[in-house]
């Protein structure tokens, strides 16, 4: 009953209007910014480690990006891609790419505007994000929209990306690695068995989260700066190994992806039963999981970007847009191609695999790499644990900033929230995978709507600010 209700709400929130709003936002910004995601991407990499001596903020641009990536690179890259393909077919990966290409312009704009409209307290404390972009950029009469965004931001962190999906993904990965058959049962809750692997890993992660988030942004950013690059390198190495070893199968994988995305199987006389609904499901799951993974248009990354020590808003916008490229175009693609190669191409194709989440990704990696699969399961578990752990930390920071805006800087409320957030991490392992991801989709969509509206309204401001900066940039160089 609960699953049915969640699914109906999800279908409404992620209906055609929301998908079109997100895609149209990306299209408008791509046009008005003259394809900045294509023309200035290399500049972002060049600017990554540049320091700004006169910039006001709390952390370096690189640390701000790592904080954003810590919240971005998580279960969406390993589990989210798998759930998207399982629900929407291989074509979901295409729609993730499509949303990411447009979303890179969106990410640039929302992060640039967050720096432009951020506020500085006397003690150097910085507060910025879509709530201030809406209130200061669109005018005080739109404050109600800023409040709605902040409320949804707290909900996304507490019930969506920040807690349930991440801890659920971690405990599932640990169980899959150490007790795949689920023999060592700790207890039964509401008809579901939970193993000791789930219980113990859940407790350990909850304790680790509590120790870090009590320290605030600077501790979170320090942890993120160390963990995110290391884990990304390990996962990219694993993904590249798969693609190199299966290079001859990559064309067939792309063929399956495009046929699924546009329903070409039906046109070419392929599998019976391929319907328009399956194509739209592919688009819906791809866009929804793409937004979950790279968070472009969601309005979360701007909260971290606003704390960067930069003089010019455009500088951080250029650096921040790298997050979408790294997250989806690189990391999600590796996961998706491995799954498509393993289960949707060649003699061993098995679209009706019946696997979900980390089990699907793990099975795909093990199948294409060969061997007994245990070492692959262990590596995936390590990557997922650290990816998801840093995402939990990053989203606590985002939610705190939203709450700080709502309570007008009441730090007592923020401190109480931290403990509620820790409690949400504690109970997260005991939801089912379908419930967790549906709740995350719903809260994501609700948060994205007010943010995208503000980006469309302020697209002219973004274009003007960007043009003025690069005019100045050319004269200085």
ABEGO torsion letter per residue (X at the ends): XAAAAAAAAAAAAABAAAAAAAAAAAAAAAAAAGGAAAAAAAAAAAAAABBBAABBEABBAAAAAAAAAAAABBAAAAAAAAAAAAAAEAAAAAAAAAAAAAAAAAAAAAAAAAAAABBBBAAGBBBBEAAAAAAAAAEAAAAAAAAAAAAAAAAAAAABAAAAAAAAAAAAAAAAAABAAGABBABBBGGBBBBAAAAAAAAAAAAAAAAAAAAEAAAAAAAAAAAAAAAAAAAAAAAAAAAAAAAAAAAAAAAAAAAAAAGAAAAAGBBBGBBAAAAAAAAAAAAAAAAAAAGBGAGAAAAAAAABBBABAAAAAAAAAAAAAAAAAAAAAAAAAAAAAAAABEAABBAAAGBBEAAAAAAAAAAAAEEAGAAAAAAAAAAAAAAAAAAAAAAAAAAAAAAAAAAGGBAAAAAAAAAAAAAAAAAAAABBAAAAAAAAAAAAAAAAAAAAAAAAAAAAAAAAAAAAAAAAAAAAX
